[in-house]
Amino acid sequence: MNLSKIIRAIIGLFFITLSHFSFAQQQTALVKGQVLTADSKLAESINVVITPLNVGTTTSKDGVYKFNNIPYGDYTIAFSLIGMETKTINIRVDATVTSIPDVVLSENEEELEEVLIVAERLNQFAQKESEYVAKVPLKNINNPQSYSIVTGALLEEQLNTDLPSAFKSITGGGYVESNDGNVSVYLRGFRSDVHLRNGGIAWIKAPIDPQNIERIELIKGPGSLFYGANVNNIANYGGVVNKVTKQAYNGKKLELGYIAGSWEQNRVTLDYNTVLDEDETVFFRLNGAYNSENSFQDQGIKREFMVAPSLTFNITDRLTTTFNLEYNQSERNLYFARGLSTSLITDEVNSWDDLNWDYDTSYGSNGMAGYFASTVMQVMVDYKLSDTWTSKTTFTNASLFTDANYLRVVMSDENTVDRYYLQLDPRESGNTHIQQDFLNVIDGEKLDNKLVTGMSYLNNFDDTQRTGVWNAVDAVDVNDPVIVGMTNEEFESNIADQTKNKTVTKFKTIGIYAFDALTIADKITLAAGLRFDRYMGANTVYNGADLSNGYNQNALSTKLGIAYNPFQDQASFFVNYMDGLSNNAPSDNGTGEIITWDAERAKQFEVGTKLNFFNGKLKSTISYYNINIDNDIITNEDGVSVQEGETLSKGFEIDIIANPFPGFNVVAGYTKNNATLEKVSAGSENTVGNSLTYTPETVWNFWLSYHILKGKTKGLGFGFGANHMSEIYNSTANTFGSEAYSIFDSTVFYQKEKYRVSLKANNMFDTSYYNGYGIPQDPFNFSVGLTYNVF
């Protein structure tokens, strides 16, 4: 990497920052007020829009609305809700805090409640705006990039009780529960793990309870601009996954939940929110869950606990600080990816279903359940520096403790299942991540400019102790299965004479970046970003000795895009280019020469359209993408390593969110992906054109939801959905894998103001299927849930 180019790029970023700061002197104000019904009750969820700025918000539970950074001047405010007449008032903004007199609607509280029910059911799954996708307040239709959001409303309706189930409604690839109990998502052919939390990196490889999740965001394509080179499957080439957690807000709530289900499942949840001071500036929220269940197999348990407190401080009109803490604790059996002897693979035996083991047998023991504990702490500080400039600071600290033995079963011949345990005893890992962003937003009559520039610092560590890689225990004869129960203590005693190896790995990254989105006449958006990354990998420490394998690497990544929105936010067309990076350590190229390799680079080209028809009743993103890697490290015919390997992932995606008529909602997605090897090492030419591992070619899903809004059965609702995944290969030989499957789920629920009762049937046609790692998945099961709002 040419150092002078790096310096020029960094200087350029700061000149951009300084040039935008010169626009930051216009006087602006905080505009606030309250809306009441005709009988003097607080009016919630009223749409409030300031014209001609076209800035909108909705009233809170206490009828309050607020607008920040409104330039001084004369305006009209419009108040409306579905089924109601619009009420307008004229205002003058001439003070830093402008309070508007109470606005009284013509409807009373009962009439408003009827309207709210309709409004609440209007496209409840269609939330598309996010502060994390572009890091600037850019409308979805003006954003030249694909992304999907799974809303909290959809998670609630589907009665999700674990993180893998929450990914049933994603568009863009497959998903699987990882060996550690977390989730791996295969987006556009490449694996991304779920390690982003509110835009910060929390490297937690352990089970996570979904109770504290507000929504899940899948940002498609290489995520290197904001999250750096791909390390630990965080910012992979196919996209990144961000969990947005529940935050404390100005209101009071106590919601209690209970779910009972198959295999002795019992789950209790809590969501409590309150205001801590008379000035309504400090808010507290507490989410918690306890889940206990067994397995459909002969062995397998889950005993999980989660608690997540959060505090929000509105210190001044300009300064807000948020504190979040989430603690997850779990005792459960964990299963490493299954295996088999290659001699068993034939034309007739090419999937897990064709092997001679018992679907309902785990081949493990409850006494070998592992223990996991993770803690994530986040501090987020938003400070309004001036009328257009905002500082956003995010500090994330994550830690994980694991004391577990992972079961791996391998079919060694037609009648024998070999069993091994991978020991992590103990494992301590985690990270510290600091992001500092400076955001500049200028909204003009003909020109809008939104800039973010910032830096990122990541410090990651992994401290693992274990004997060998695999520790064999008694094999099982499938014709006469005898599985001897074993406890962790007995297993540890059996391997006590083995050496326990301690491995410590550490690395740091520093990133500096800028991204700018310029919107001309609300029709054309030009977006561009640049990032410089410095990766610093420390020497691995093995049993106290340095291995001298540390290295540093620099890299630049770019992001470019254009969106054309000619039809007043009804349809836009977009194209983008993004690249992603993965670090390569120096190594011997096969001739004794140590080569300092370039970082592996994936380049994406994407073109598509975004639709927003019938006043938001139909939203869709349709795109074609092409991701190319042309510098994989491979071995040529002379046995020399060269950086000439090629991988190609291309495909088509469509997601649809629709509300054809009041009460009926649809969310659906379809993906056709071809992720293949194009140029490989000498001797592996037979894999050219083969699919990448764990990457399905076709994935589709849908969820249909209908709520009865009027009449004697008002509050009754139904949901029905399906998920399909095509064949998945467990190696690039493409000779063995998981067969295609389709599963169907349904719900029936009844909701009133204070409570909600739900009945959920999962895998309702009792399909037997395996995930990509060869782990048998749940057959038909059901759950019954009750949620009660105390206040």
LUMTINU-955181 format. One record per residue (C-alpha): x, y, z; residue in three letters. Coordinates in steps of 0.001 Angstrom, whole numbers, plus 500000, padded with zeros to 6 digits. Example, Ala and Ser with C-alpha at 12.3 -4.5 7.8 and 13.67 -1.06 7.14 Angstrom:
512300495500507800Ala513670498940507140Ser
***
This chain:
500000500000500000Met501465503380498950Asn501720505459502122Leu501381508755500283Ser498047507647498838Lys496814506756502311Ile497845510140503688Ile496165511960500787Arg492959509955501343Ala492889510803505056Ile493594514495504394Ile490798514455501831Gly488348513145504423Leu489165515977506802Phe488832518603504056Phe485375517203503300Ile484527517532506990Thr485766521127507150Leu483950522148503998Ser480637520850505355His481174522556508696Phe481017525924506970Ser477309525357506287Phe476496524800509955Ala475574528314511106Gln471848528548510379Gln469689529039513511Gln467416526122514347Thr464969525250517098Ala463322522434519004Leu459588522410518189Val457314520468520538Lys453679520124521521Gly450887517792522582Gln447735516411520942Val444483515677522827Leu441177514096521913Thr437834515903522188Ala437316514446525685Asp440770515687526821Ser442515512319526576Lys446076511912525276Leu446161511176521531Ala448749508526520610Glu450178507658517159Ser448960510814515411Ile450974511692512294Asn452508515169512557Val454113516788509494Val455753520208509102Ile455285521658505626Thr456961522653503359Pro459928520906505062Leu458095517557504724Asn459486516491508125Val457275514064510008Gly456891512225513292Thr454152510590515402Thr452878511389518858Thr454081509259521771Ser451905507442524279Lys451451510710526176Asp450416512572523001Gly453718514456522706Val455544515234519450Tyr458988516814518972Lys461038518105516033Phe464728518916516343Asn466738521349514217Asn463853523220512578Ile465165526431510917Pro463588529697512042Tyr460607530659509901Gly456858530316509291Asp455354526840508781Tyr452154524795508677Thr451791521691510849Ile449365518967509722Ala447889516415512155Phe446286513277510697Ser445504509600511146Leu443920506994508911Ile440147507582508758Gly440281511073510298Met440158514526508846Glu443486516367508698Thr443824519327511041Lys446347522077510258Thr447729525024512216Ile450173527795511341Asn453228528404513515Ile456196530754513719Arg459558529344514834Val461643532158516325Asp463137530731519560Ala465534527886520288Thr462654526064522033Val459261526672520420Thr456276525214522320Ser453038524803520372Ile449674525139522187Pro447753521875522672Asp445990520641519555Val442539519100520146Val441120516578517675Leu437398516328516948Ser437292512621517832Glu436893511334521374Asn439062508607522910Glu436747505729521883Glu436563506896518269Glu440319507375518194Leu440857503845519531Glu438900502426516597Glu441039504408514173Val444242503405515956Leu443422499725515492Ile443217500257511737Val446374502362511651Ala448249499855513790Glu447480497101511307Arg448496499100508243Leu451613497453506874Asn452996496704510327Gln455892494735508824Phe457017497568506494Ala459513499437508652Gln462417500320506373Lys464039503385507898Glu467230502795509886Ser469979504933511392Glu472511502110510943Tyr472260501086507275Val473846504233505811Ala474686505988509110Lys472892509037507698Val469109509724507636Pro468608508520504077Leu465182507358502926Lys465062503745501764Asn463910504750498298Ile466905507126497959Asn469429504613499320Asn471329502861496484Pro471714499620498421Gln469579496585499276Ser468684495814502852Tyr465972493947504722Ser464457494496508149Ile462633491930510292Val460401494003512571Thr459493493405516192Gly455836493124515168Ala456676490157512931Leu458820488504515626Leu455970488876518120Glu453356487456515777Glu455528484447514924Gln455953483740518654Leu459737483485518350Asn461530482027521347Thr465057481576519955Asp467371483561517707Leu467532481089514775Pro463725481201514388Ser463898484991514118Ala465715484587510781Phe462925482718509033Lys461767485904507326Ser465096487122505939Ile465638487609502214Thr469045486932500735Gly470261483523501859Gly470112480665504321Gly470682480585508052Tyr471806477963510530Val472357477672514262Glu476121477685514605Ser478218475208516565Asn478299477699519440Asp474540478181519632Gly474556481560517903Asn473396482119514301Val475315482080511037Ser473613483690508035Val474742482796504501Tyr474078485999502581Leu474748485952498844Arg476986482912499247Gly479115484058502195Phe478840483455505919Arg478138486319508329Ser477726485768512062Asp475388487844514197Val477901490035516033His476582493583515445Leu474481495187518163Arg473084498696517618Asn475855499228515076Gly478627498223517502Gly480647495005517361Ile479931492492520138Ala481821489267519376Trp479645486811521322Ile479743483213520070Lys477065481823522364Ala473253481532522578Pro471410484873522588Ile467795485232523688Asp465573487286521305Pro463502488957524044Gln465621492131523948Asn465577492481520142Ile463504495309518644Glu464321494422515033Arg466933492662512886Ile468622494451509991Glu470351492673507110Leu472533495065505127Ile473356493383501818Lys476755493398500127Gly480274493935501526Pro480085495828504812Gly483700496983504898Ser482995500715504699Leu481534500974508195Phe482767497751509813Tyr486202497200508272Gly487902494172506777Ala486119490874507360Asn487432489352510590Val485637486606512508Asn482769486656509950Asn481547490068511108Ile481611492133507898Ala481572489454505243Asn481153489891501511Tyr477467489003501344Gly476346491421504043Gly476209492168507743Val473558491494510367Val472681494086513005Asn470503493443516065Lys468689496569517261Val467837496217520938Thr464956497635522956Lys465657501075524430Gln464209502965527377Ala461668505616526311Tyr459373508294527740Asn456458506168528914Gly455293503547531371Lys454820499878530590Lys454778496521532330Leu454272493533530038Glu454456489965531315Leu454593486932529044Gly454386483168529408Tyr454793480436526777Ile454267476716527206Ala455137474324524423Gly456261470939523230Ser459025469033525003Trp458198470631528345Glu458966474157527244Gln458267476861529798Asn459209480451529031Arg458639483610531098Val459350487143529811Thr459285490655531253Leu459296494087529606Asp459169497009532052Tyr459629500704531233Asn459257503759533432Thr460183507444533839Val462552508092536736Leu462265511857537218Asp459605514564537274Glu461195516449534376Asp460812513358532170Glu464459513271531149Thr465575509897532582Val463982506633531437Phe464596503061532549Phe463726499793530822Arg464238496188531863Leu463797493156529625Asn464234489647530911Gly463527486046529944Ala463844482554531360Tyr463458479599529014Asn463508475900529879Ser462900473115527382Glu463992469655526371Asn464575468157522932Ser462486466011520615Phe465471463653520687Gln466218461249523517Asp468688463719525076Gln469072467479524942Gly468232470336527302Ile468124474137527257Lys468090476193530448Arg468527479849529578Glu468323483169531365Phe468612486725530024Met468394490138531683Val468846493455529861Ala468512496804531673Pro468828500093529783Ser468843503770530755Leu468238506822528579Thr469283510279529796Phe468016513345527911Asn470562515541529659Ile469797518607527523Thr467992519283524264Asp471341518637522590Arg472796515764524631Leu471373512239525032Thr473181509310526614Thr472023505693526526Thr473376502841528652Phe472596499222527745Asn473600495992529428Leu472668492482528331Glu473571489291530179Tyr472835485847528733Asn473415482601530601Gln472785479175529143Ser473131475506529938Glu472542473365526881Arg473835470516524756Asn475773471720521750Leu476455469744518613Tyr479340470332516230Phe478747469775512511Ala478212466091511732Arg480583464157509489Gly480917460925507550Leu483516458779505879Ser483935459726502212Thr483805456019501358Ser480067456056502169Leu479247458669499509Ile477745457180496351Thr475156458160493769Asp472517456608496048Glu473950457961499335Val474378461715498968Asn472522463308501874Ser472179463010505630Trp468780461345505103Asp470450458433503295Asp472623457423506255Leu471639454747508717Asn471348456728511921Trp468290457434514015Asp466720460888513545Tyr465394460920517114Asp468663459918518792Thr471145462604519806Ser474011460159520543Tyr474853462423523455Gly474037462821527135Ser472340465545529167Asn475165465188531640Gly477463466705529018Met475510469960528725Ala477811472970528536Gly477742476287530385Tyr477836479681528648Phe477719483226529983Ala478022486420527960Ser477840490097528842Thr477541493052526476Val477716496630527700Met477060499595525422Gln477219503322525974Val475884505598523226Met476265509374523390Val474549511704520899Asp475527515367521090Tyr474221518148518871Lys477339520180518078Leu475547522792516002Ser472450523251513873Asp473599520649511353Thr476439518744513041Trp475950515834515456Thr478495513731517294Ser477632510063517824Lys479849507957520097Thr479309504221520617Thr481326502183523117Phe480766498410523135Thr482405495882525432Asn481602492181525094Ala482834489160527031Ser482113485447526809Leu482862482559529148Phe482452478984527916Thr482923475734529820Asp481628473110527412Ala482271469987525387Asn480804469937521867Tyr479550466595520551Leu480548465615517012Arg479154462431515506Val480684460835512415Val479244457932510411Met482406455910509831Ser480705452968508093Asp477150451843507367Glu476583450582510910Asn478861452647513146Thr478550456147514568Val481830457421515975Asp481520460031518708Arg483941462810519677Tyr483909465767522029Tyr485614469052521205Leu486661470624524479Gln486552474327525271Leu487370474267528956Asp487350477114529591Pro487151479668526795Arg487229483384527490Glu486826485791524597Ser485431489167523713Gly486188492618522411Asn486141496358522940Thr484806498459520073His484727502265519922Ile483083504229517110Gln483131508003516817Gln480957509480514073Asp480415513100513082Phe477180513531511153Leu476315516586509079Asn472772516915507663Val471818519815505399Ile468275519830503994Asp467798522459501326Gly465020523273498913Glu466793521719495939Lys469821520050497483Leu470147517749500498Asp473566516678501712Asn474189514061504379Lys477734513305505458Leu479190510985508096Val482878510837508863Thr484412508915511701Gly486793506388513148Met486565502874514552Ser488801501015517004Tyr488419497278517675Leu490403495227520190Asn489578491493520102Asn490871488549522129Phe490250484794522362Asp491737482677525182Asp491035478965524759Thr492120475899526700Gln491558472355525466Arg493110468955525013Thr493753467924521408Gly491048468801518903Val488821465732519113Trp488448463395522081Asn486894460038521172Ala484307458299523364Val482465455010522827Asp481200454436519279Ala477592453311518696Val476384450326516661Asp473231451570514910Val471834447995514791Asn472179447572518559Asp472482451107519896Pro473875451323523417Val474732454874524426Ile476510455098527735Val475548458243529623Gly478442460430530632Met478835463592532660Thr481284466417532129Asn483069465374535312Glu483492461785534102Glu484730462971530711Phe487252465326532310Glu488465462465534522Ser488991460228531476Asn491246462784529772Ile492965464053532911Ala496330462655531812Asp496255464607528545Gln497998467942528169Thr495629470893528180Lys496820473402525588Asn496252477119526058Lys495972479307522955Thr495636483100523075Val494955485149519939Thr494619488936519815Lys494241491585517144Phe493383495259516799Lys491960497294513938Thr491781501031513359Ile489554502459510657Gly488962505992509339Ile486039506533506974Tyr483706509009505322Ala480412508559503476Phe478437511274501705Asp474969511194500132Ala473937514128497947Leu470259514279496896Thr469349516642494068Ile465729517857493896Ala464695514752495856Asp465180512742492652Lys468832511824492201Ile471023510627495068Thr474764510302494590Leu476542508330497322Ala480258507737497850Ala482407506452500704Gly486044505658501463Leu487685503830504362Arg491260503214505420Phe491901500184507656Asp494920499177509686Arg494895495546510904Tyr497367494611513667Met497488490911514505Gly499513489942517569Ala501581486781517808Asn499570483746518842Thr500635482618522309Val500627478818522561Tyr501250477368526015Asn503045480555527004Gly505295480764523916Ala505009483309521074Asp504585481728517637Leu505950484803515803Ser502996484842513402Asn501721488361514050Gly501432490789511139Tyr500064494179510112Asn498111495008506973Gln496657498205505475Asn493719498408503091Ala491380500878501411Leu487722500103500688Ser485180502048498649Thr481430502364498243Lys479695504124495342Leu476036504368494368Gly473380506238492417Ile469617506194493064Ala467097507800490696Tyr463697508582492237Asn461590510241489502Pro458065509371490684Phe457732511200494012Gln458917508326496234Asp456840505704494425Gln459701503981492594Ala463433504374492284Ser466242502719490349Phe469681502180491836Phe473135500879491047Val476094500441493378Asn479670499284493624Tyr481154498096496927Met484204496124497875Asp485038493985500875Gly488326492872502360Leu489704489884504249Ser493222489973505681Asn495896487518504528Asn498823486685506786Ala502306486435505242Pro503233482833504471Ser505651480531502634Asp504652480312498986Asn506016476757498703Gly509549477713497649Thr510789478897501024Gly510019482542500241Glu507773484416502705Ile505212486416500727Ile503400489466502062Thr500047488913500396Trp497511491550499511Asp494245491474501409Ala491663489297499672Glu489174491574497937Arg485555490983496904Ala483968493470494497Lys480195493811494224Gln478151495343491439Phe474397495620492110Glu471489497061490146Val467853497148491169Gly464626498977491855Thr462681499943494975Lys458903500273494872Leu456505502097497183Asn453023501895495660Phe449468502636496861Phe450472504967499714Asn452851502457501241Gly450589499429500888Lys453109497716498628Leu456848497961499216Lys459426495928497337Ser463130495768496542Thr464244493858493443Ile467932493527492658Ser470588491666490716Tyr474082491398492225Tyr477479490135491125Asn480265489579493683Ile483685488654492321Asn486879487609494131Ile489887487385491827Asp492826487155494263Asn492271484007496353Asp495543482322497339Ile495838479050495384Ile498604476648494371Thr499622476477490712Asn500809473442488743Glu504398474036489965Asp503335473791493612Gly503816477521494159Val501202479615495964Ser499881482509493875Val497149485065494436Gln495128484196491332Glu492135482190492574Gly488627483289491611Glu485202482956493224Thr481951484314491794Leu478590484866493469Ser475709486251491427Lys471996486214491869Gly468571487776491980Phe466571488880495043Glu463099490202495590Ile461337491076498814Asp457712492153499097Ile455844493745501995Ile452175494378501263Ala448937495465502914Asn446287494775500217Pro443432495724502559Phe443108496718506236Pro444106493912508574Gly445837491766505941Phe449646491889505773Asn452122489987503628Val455888489671503854Val457712487496501313Ala461149486984499837Gly462808485022497039Tyr466521484514496333Thr468254482760493441Lys471985482582494113Asn474859480939492249Asn478050481062494314Ala480749479056492542Thr484482478400492376Leu485944479757489132Glu489707479183489500Lys491222476808492072Val494467475139493102Ser496124472630490787Ala494731469172491441Gly491288470482492378Ser490120471357488878Glu487138469018489294Asn485613471565491711Thr485572474427489184Val481961475533488749Gly480882473854492003Asn478855475650494642Ser480385477072497804Leu479682475131500984Thr476486475700503020Tyr475092477974500298Thr471600477133498982Pro470820478075495404Glu467139478846495989Thr465542480259499132Val462018481572499489Trp459707482458502355Asn456391484145503032Phe454200485093505964Trp450507485970505615Leu448724487687508488Ser445092488679508922Tyr443610490629511866His439866491098512256Ile439377494797513012Leu435629495120513564Lys432623493189514780Gly432125490625517516Lys435372488803516660Thr437477491973516632Lys440984491168517828Gly441074487659516374Leu443931486994513949Gly445577484296511876Phe449071483823510473Gly450442481305507985Phe453893481040506454Gly456460478835504801Ala460221478539504343Asn462000476718501539His465685475997501123Met467252474081498253Ser470022471523498581Glu473096472543500592Ile476525470948500106Tyr478920470348502989Asn482043470470500767Ser483090472002497474Thr483110468496495979Ala479286468931495861Asn478731465191496351Thr476999465269499745Phe474811467598501765Gly471372468421503107Ser468339467774500928Glu465946470553499939Ala463057471127502303Tyr459914473220502783Ser458334473756506188Ile455068475477507108Phe454042477306510284Asp450782478872511443Ser449393480944514288Thr446023481859515756Val445851484766518194Phe443379486961520004Tyr444391490438521097Gln442657492935523326Lys443914496112524946Glu445354494337527994Lys446269490875526783Tyr447165488684523827Arg446685484912523542Val448554482990520804Ser448704479433519544Leu451600478533517218Lys452160475355515194Ala455702474927513859Asn456581472498511054Asn452896471672510908Met453317468887508319Phe455989467168510440Asp458798467322507884Thr462075465615508803Ser465010467710507603Tyr468625468584508394Tyr470343471946508486Asn473556472622506586Gly475662471183509396Tyr473801467869509326Gly471901468476512592Ile468322467078512668Pro465772469880513031Gln462585470017515083Asp459595468009513842Pro456025469214514435Phe455707471168517674Asn453368473737519162Phe453373476505521741Ser450746478544523577Val451546482079524657Gly449924484678526905Leu451039488297527096Thr449467490601529687Tyr449927494373529823Asn449661495359533488Val449931499021532465Phe
***
